[in-house]
């Protein structure tokens, strides 16, 4: 018995329906992976910002100034031998 036109149409509709269902399942999966990636990027950024703040806070005293000492510059220019040789 040869397949009729009706059977061929039903098979095409079935294939189309299977493709639509596959895409309907794939779209939320892709959206989920994109959302997971975005959450990961935001989370890493927040952790980096928090660690930067904690490091910065650890190097400041109670007044908010850094506790690291810098050598004080007198403001005078140091004269070297090569400077004195010039006219």
C-alpha positions in Angstrom: 0.0 0.0 0.0 1.4 3.4 -1.0 1.3 6.2 1.5 -1.4 8.7 0.8 -1.1 12.5 0.5 -2.8 12.7 3.9 -0.1 10.6 5.6 2.6 12.7 4.1 1.0 15.9 5.3 0.6 14.5 8.8 4.3 13.5 8.8 5.3 17.0 7.8 3.1 18.5 10.5 4.6 16.1 13.0 8.2 17.1 12.0 7.3 20.7 12.2 5.7 20.3 15.6 8.8 18.4 16.8 11.1 21.2 15.6 8.9 23.9 17.3 8.9 21.9 20.6 12.7 21.5 20.4 13.2 25.2 19.9 10.7 26.0 22.7 12.9 23.9 25.0 16.1 25.4 23.7 15.2 29.0 24.1 14.8 28.9 28.0 18.0 26.9 28.3 19.9 29.6 26.4 18.3 32.3 28.3 19.2 30.5 31.6 22.9 30.2 30.5 23.0 33.9 29.6 21.5 34.8 33.0 23.9 32.6 34.8 26.9 34.2 32.9 25.6 37.7 33.8 25.2 36.7 37.4 28.7 35.3 37.5 30.2 38.5 36.0 28.3 40.7 38.5 29.3 38.5 41.4 33.0 38.6 40.5 32.8 42.4 40.1 31.3 42.8 43.5 33.9 40.5 45.1 36.7 42.4 43.5 35.2 45.7 44.6 34.7 44.4 48.2 38.3 43.1 48.4 39.6 46.4 47.0 37.6 48.3 49.7 38.8 46.0 52.4 42.5 46.4 51.4 42.1 50.2 51.2 40.4 50.2 54.6 43.2 48.1 56.2 45.8 50.7 55.1 43.9 53.7 56.5 43.9 54.7 60.1 41.0 55.9 62.3 41.2 59.4 60.7 40.9 58.0 57.2 44.4 58.9 56.2 46.9 56.3 55.1 49.2 55.0 57.7 52.1 54.6 55.2 54.7 57.2 55.8 56.1 59.1 52.9 59.4 61.0 53.1 58.9 64.7 53.4 60.4 66.8 50.7 62.1 70.0 51.8 61.2 71.7 48.6 64.8 72.8 47.9 66.5 71.7 44.8 69.6 69.6 45.4 72.6 71.0 43.6 75.0 68.5 42.0 78.4 68.9 40.6 77.1 68.9 37.0 74.7 71.8 37.9 77.5 73.9 39.4 79.7 73.5 36.3 77.1 75.2 34.1 77.4 79.0 33.6 
